[in-house]
Amino acid sequence: MSKKVKASAHIAQISDNFFFDCQKKTLFTTIGLISLNRAEKEVLFQLVSQAPNMVSKEALLAAGWARKEVAETSLFQTIRTLRIKLKEEDVGQIIELVPRLGYQIKIQRLLTSDEYIAISTPQKSKRITRSKVRWACVGASVLAVCVALIGFFASDTPTEYKYKLINDKNNNTIVFLSMKQDDFDYLLQASDIFFTPTNLNNKLMFIHKLDDEFSIAICDKTPNGCDIDTAQAISFNHSELSTLWDLLGNYLPKVPPLAAMNVLKDNTAIQSGVKSYNIFLEKGDFTTSLSHHFANLVDEATWLFTTINYRPNADHSEFIAASFRGGRAIMSDHSKMPFLITINNYPEYFYWVLSPSDKKQLGIKPPTKQEINTNDFNIKVDEYASYLLYRQNQLQLWLSEGYGFHWFVKDESDDNVFNKLIEGDQCSALPIEFENPTNCD
């Protein structure tokens, strides 16, 4: 029976100098990170997670090239590259071929992050002569660099976001934020654009900019927080900014509350952890996307997740499954302002459920350029972060790199695996004021 990788002991020591983090799927030494492409990463993960057992060639091909068929020579070349990167001196020293069947890897042991730091930190010498003092100072500098690198691999450094909260005379609270200084400066300079509409009052609104892409999350304020039925998230390009409010004014009244949106009857029995609804504005036209998110808690701060994305049919009477994606999500120990929680996501797969002909027959609009970019982002990146900005009973606002804002609604869903994200007496790290503030859990 194969030896499964424990979530608590997730760093495999492959040799004296090489380590593989099974949660993040990264190969590194105490000096730095070893670059791996997607196939190398997935093949190495399969070998390490099943060590010392053999993994068949078919399983390795399926893991490394999940979305396409490739010849066995692709696997051979990937194994050869991994041998080089692991500095294998003799063939089979680390990765061994099992003739006609597959490959297996030899690892020394599995470590927790604390155990890795312990074995990677040199012990102090009991006696230091005067001639060694200078070298000790140099060694201390080197050690400091190594410890910093270890901290980088063993934990996640939160991204530094720029943000500003503004209250206006119409009881609107608007939060501007961006990870880039130039984008943040633009938001502040153009802030009048977001206050201009005369009918904008009593709103809580978050506005994010990254390059030419904008994302807005908005809801009506209530004495205790947000009105769930008015929570919307809209993504759009810079070219749509001048007509945004007029278009939204005509569109949003027609949108049913997220909690009331139905998927096909065959799927209504499925109970998701949360569901989210997003609006994309492109060339003056809106497209909508409903997602159900499922998660399995495998460690105190680690989830395996799957997201099913639905698109509306021709008459918007039902939402139909169009694609799904999944991977691993790990909650960081620390989160910088203005976020309550930071989650690091490690995407592993993305698939379309419907063919282009199926979409056409059902009257489903083809994905917009923004949606395609979002899907491509999930396929191409190895890691991205999500940040919790606001929460109240049954409602959470998340900002994800590459995706923008998402309101997560937990109407009639299972709370068990999300307790760590729900619990807490802070609705937001920002000073958002309500008439009658209550606990957020």
VOFIKOL-987182 format. One record per residue (C-alpha): residue in three letters; z, y, x. Coordinates in steps of 0.05 Angstrom, whole numbers, padded with zeros to 5 digits, always signed. Layout:
<sites>
ALAZYX...
</sites>
This chain:
<sites>
MET+00000+00000+00000SER-00018+00068+00028LYS+00035+00115+00052LYS+00033+00178+00008VAL+00046+00246+00038LYS+00113+00272+00013ALA+00112+00344-00010SER+00176+00358+00030ALA+00148+00328+00094HIS+00078+00354+00091ILE+00061+00368+00164ALA+00030+00309+00200GLN+00038+00307+00276ILE-00027+00275+00296SER-00014+00279+00371ASP+00033+00316+00418ASN-00006+00381+00408PHE-00042+00375+00341PHE-00013+00383+00271PHE-00043+00380+00201ASP-00011+00414+00141CYS-00027+00369+00081GLN-00010+00424+00031LYS-00054+00477+00060LYS-00104+00428+00092THR-00102+00465+00158LEU-00106+00437+00228PHE-00068+00475+00282THR-00029+00475+00347THR+00029+00519+00367ILE-00022+00565+00398GLY-00067+00576+00338LEU-00108+00551+00280ILE-00166+00502+00290SER-00225+00521+00246LEU-00250+00467+00198ASN-00307+00469+00149ARG-00297+00443+00079ALA-00322+00372+00094GLU-00280+00366+00157LYS-00219+00390+00119GLU-00227+00342+00061VAL-00243+00282+00106LEU-00184+00295+00151PHE-00138+00304+00091GLN-00160+00237+00063LEU-00148+00202+00129VAL-00080+00234+00141SER-00055+00225+00069GLN-00072+00150+00071ALA-00049+00137+00143PRO-00041+00086+00172ASN-00087+00052+00121MET-00162+00051+00126VAL-00203+00098+00080SER-00271+00072+00059LYS-00334+00109+00076GLU-00349+00117+00002ALA-00282+00151-00010LEU-00292+00198+00050LEU-00362+00216+00027ALA-00337+00230-00043ALA-00281+00274-00016GLY-00322+00313+00035TRP-00384+00324-00007ALA-00358+00324-00079ARG-00415+00363-00109LYS-00475+00330-00076GLU-00502+00265-00049VAL-00509+00260+00027ALA-00528+00206+00075GLU-00476+00167+00115THR-00499+00204+00177SER-00464+00267+00150LEU-00398+00229+00151PHE-00412+00203+00221GLN-00426+00274+00246THR-00362+00301+00213ILE-00320+00246+00245ARG-00352+00261+00312THR-00335+00335+00304LEU-00263+00319+00285ARG-00256+00276+00347ILE-00278+00334+00389LYS-00232+00384+00355LEU-00173+00336+00362LYS-00191+00328+00436GLU-00197+00252+00430GLU-00206+00227+00501ASP-00228+00157+00483VAL-00265+00136+00420GLY-00214+00107+00371GLN-00154+00139+00406ILE-00139+00180+00344ILE-00193+00164+00292GLU-00212+00091+00292LEU-00274+00060+00261VAL-00264-00002+00218PRO-00333-00035+00225ARG-00375-00033+00162LEU-00315-00009+00120GLY-00288+00059+00139TYR-00241+00097+00184GLN-00166+00104+00196ILE-00125+00155+00234LYS-00064+00146+00277ILE-00009+00198+00266GLN+00058+00201+00300ARG+00101+00223+00241LEU+00109+00270+00181LEU+00150+00333+00187THR+00179+00387+00143SER+00168+00460+00162ASP+00238+00464+00191GLU+00228+00401+00232TYR+00162+00428+00259ILE+00195+00493+00281ALA+00251+00454+00314ILE+00206+00411+00357SER+00160+00469+00373THR+00215+00515+00399PRO+00232+00503+00473GLN+00306+00491+00489LYS+00340+00543+00533SER+00355+00523+00604LYS+00429+00517+00620ARG+00421+00551+00687ILE+00376+00610+00702THR+00371+00637+00773ARG+00356+00710+00788SER+00286+00691+00810LYS+00274+00659+00742VAL+00295+00720+00702ARG+00228+00753+00706TRP+00194+00689+00683ALA+00245+00682+00628CYS+00225+00750+00601VAL+00152+00730+00602GLY+00170+00664+00569ALA+00209+00700+00515SER+00147+00742+00499VAL+00104+00679+00495LEU+00157+00645+00452ALA+00158+00705+00405VAL+00083+00699+00396CYS+00089+00624+00383VAL+00145+00634+00333ALA+00103+00687+00297LEU+00045+00638+00294ILE+00091+00583+00270GLY+00116+00629+00215PHE+00044+00643+00196PHE+00028+00570+00187ALA+00095+00547+00158SER+00101+00604+00108ASP+00055+00655+00076THR+00054+00729+00094PRO+00048+00769+00029THR-00010+00818+00025GLU+00008+00892+00029TYR-00017+00926-00035LYS-00020+01000-00048TYR+00005+01021-00117LYS+00026+01080-00159LEU+00057+01085-00229ILE+00041+01145-00273ASN+00070+01164-00341ASP+00034+01215-00385LYS+00053+01257-00445ASN+00021+01206-00494ASN+00071+01153-00474ASN+00020+01116-00432THR+00042+01080-00369ILE-00014+01068-00319VAL-00008+01030-00254PHE-00062+01037-00201LEU-00065+00986-00145SER-00111+00959-00091MET-00106+00921-00026LYS-00153+00971+00008GLN-00133+01042+00024ASP-00203+01071+00008ASP-00204+01037-00060PHE-00134+01061-00075ASP-00152+01133-00055TYR-00212+01130-00102LEU-00169+01107-00160LEU-00121+01165-00151GLN-00177+01215-00144ALA-00211+01189-00207SER-00146+01180-00247ASP-00169+01231-00299ILE-00224+01183-00320PHE-00171+01135-00344PHE-00131+01188-00381THR-00191+01224-00413PRO-00197+01184-00478THR-00160+01224-00532ASN-00143+01160-00570LEU-00108+01129-00511ASN-00034+01131-00527ASN+00026+01085-00524LYS-00009+01038-00475LEU+00013+00998-00415MET-00047+00993-00368PHE-00058+00964-00299ILE-00121+00984-00260HIS-00145+00947-00198LYS-00205+00963-00153LEU-00235+00920-00098ASP-00300+00947-00068ASP-00346+00958-00128GLU-00308+00914-00176PHE-00256+00939-00226SER-00206+00900-00268ILE-00163+00930-00323ALA-00105+00898-00361ILE-00082+00935-00423CYS-00035+00926-00482ASP+00000+00967-00535LYS+00072+00984-00520THR+00127+00960-00567PRO+00200+00980-00564ASN+00214+00916-00524GLY+00150+00907-00483CYS+00077+00890-00497ASP+00045+00871-00563ILE+00017+00802-00547ASP-00040+00809-00597THR-00067+00871-00561ALA-00064+00844-00490GLN-00134+00845-00459ALA-00163+00839-00389ILE-00231+00868-00374SER-00272+00862-00309PHE-00332+00906-00295ASN-00373+00938-00240HIS-00369+01011-00218SER-00434+01026-00255GLU-00400+01013-00322LEU-00343+01062-00310SER-00373+01122-00345THR-00385+01085-00411LEU-00325+01038-00409TRP-00280+01072-00461ASP-00335+01083-00513LEU-00357+01010-00507LEU-00286+00983-00510GLY-00270+01026-00570ASN-00324+00991-00609TYR-00313+00921-00581LEU-00238+00909-00578PRO-00224+00915-00653LYS-00271+00856-00664VAL-00235+00811-00614PRO-00184+00763-00646PRO-00115+00756-00613LEU-00113+00708-00555ALA-00060+00665-00589ALA-00107+00654-00648MET-00169+00632-00609ASN-00190+00561-00622VAL-00229+00511-00581LEU-00269+00453-00608LYS-00230+00409-00656ASP-00231+00350-00608ASN-00191+00392-00558THR-00139+00424-00604ALA-00090+00367-00591ILE-00088+00383-00517GLN-00027+00424-00500SER-00039+00468-00440GLY+00013+00503-00398VAL-00017+00571-00411LYS-00083+00600-00436SER-00119+00663-00416TYR-00176+00705-00443ASN-00220+00750-00402ILE-00275+00799-00419PHE-00333+00814-00372LEU-00373+00878-00381GLU-00443+00879-00350LYS-00502+00923-00366GLY-00468+00950-00428ASP-00456+00880-00457PHE-00393+00839-00463THR-00383+00766-00450THR-00319+00728-00462SER-00284+00670-00428LEU-00224+00630-00453SER-00186+00585-00405HIS-00133+00531-00413HIS-00090+00519-00352PHE-00054+00453-00340ALA-00005+00439-00284ASN+00037+00382-00256LEU+00099+00401-00217VAL+00100+00357-00154ASP+00154+00394-00115GLU+00203+00448-00130ALA+00151+00501-00115THR+00084+00463-00114TRP+00037+00449-00172LEU-00027+00410-00180PHE-00069+00450-00229THR-00132+00441-00271THR-00165+00497-00310ILE-00216+00485-00366ASN-00260+00544-00380TYR-00290+00554-00450ARG-00348+00597-00473PRO-00360+00620-00545ASN-00417+00588-00585ALA-00472+00629-00619ASP-00430+00655-00678HIS-00364+00659-00639SER-00332+00610-00687GLU-00309+00563-00632PHE-00301+00559-00557ILE-00335+00502-00521ALA-00315+00472-00453ALA-00364+00497-00401SER-00332+00484-00333PHE-00268+00462-00299ARG-00236+00473-00233GLY-00171+00452-00199GLY-00130+00447-00136ARG-00060+00460-00110ALA-00014+00520-00120ILE+00047+00535-00078MET+00098+00589-00094SER+00116+00633-00034ASP+00188+00645-00014HIS+00177+00720-00012SER+00135+00770-00050LYS+00123+00843-00033MET+00126+00901-00082PRO+00100+00911-00135PHE+00098+00835-00148LEU+00152+00790-00175ILE+00121+00724-00151THR+00065+00705-00103ILE+00027+00640-00112ASN-00020+00613-00059ASN-00077+00573-00089TYR-00118+00520-00052PRO-00180+00504-00094GLU-00208+00434-00087TYR-00263+00426-00139PHE-00307+00462-00190TYR-00356+00430-00238TRP-00401+00453-00295VAL-00391+00411-00358LEU-00453+00436-00395SER-00524+00435-00369PRO-00568+00497-00378SER-00604+00462-00435ASP-00537+00446-00469LYS-00517+00519-00465LYS-00582+00542-00494GLN-00578+00492-00552LEU-00507+00515-00569GLY-00526+00588-00564ILE-00480+00600-00505LYS-00497+00660-00462PRO-00513+00645-00390PRO-00457+00669-00342THR-00462+00740-00319LYS-00467+00759-00246GLN-00392+00774-00246GLU-00375+00705-00274ILE-00421+00671-00224ASN-00387+00709-00168THR-00320+00685-00195ASN-00343+00613-00196ASP-00374+00618-00127PHE-00309+00648-00101ASN-00271+00586-00123ILE-00322+00541-00088LYS-00328+00580-00023VAL-00257+00600-00006ASP-00203+00555+00022GLU-00145+00596-00003TYR-00130+00655-00048ALA-00067+00689-00075SER-00044+00704-00146TYR+00010+00756-00160LEU+00056+00762-00220LEU+00060+00836-00242TYR+00093+00834-00310ARG+00125+00783-00356GLN+00161+00777-00422ASN+00173+00721-00471GLN+00108+00681-00478LEU+00067+00733-00439GLN+00052+00743-00365LEU+00004+00787-00326TRP-00026+00758-00262LEU-00072+00790-00211SER-00114+00739-00172GLU-00156+00755-00111GLY-00229+00744-00130TYR-00213+00740-00204GLY-00179+00804-00224PHE-00127+00808-00280HIS-00108+00751-00328TRP-00059+00755-00385PHE-00027+00686-00391VAL-00003+00669-00461LYS+00044+00611-00472ASP+00038+00605-00548GLU+00060+00534-00569SER+00054+00507-00499ASP+00098+00465-00453ASP+00147+00507-00413ASN+00175+00452-00369VAL+00130+00458-00308PHE+00130+00534-00311ASN+00205+00547-00312LYS+00205+00577-00243LEU+00153+00628-00265ILE+00187+00645-00331GLU+00259+00651-00311GLY+00287+00718-00289ASP+00316+00781-00318GLN+00263+00827-00289CYS+00201+00842-00330SER+00170+00878-00272ALA+00188+00902-00202LEU+00159+00969-00225PRO+00202+01019-00265ILE+00165+01008-00331GLU+00206+01039-00387PHE+00212+01013-00458GLU+00256+01038-00514ASN+00297+00975-00522PRO+00288+00933-00458THR+00308+00860-00464ASN+00312+00802-00416CYS+00243+00774-00400ASP+00257+00700-00405
</sites>
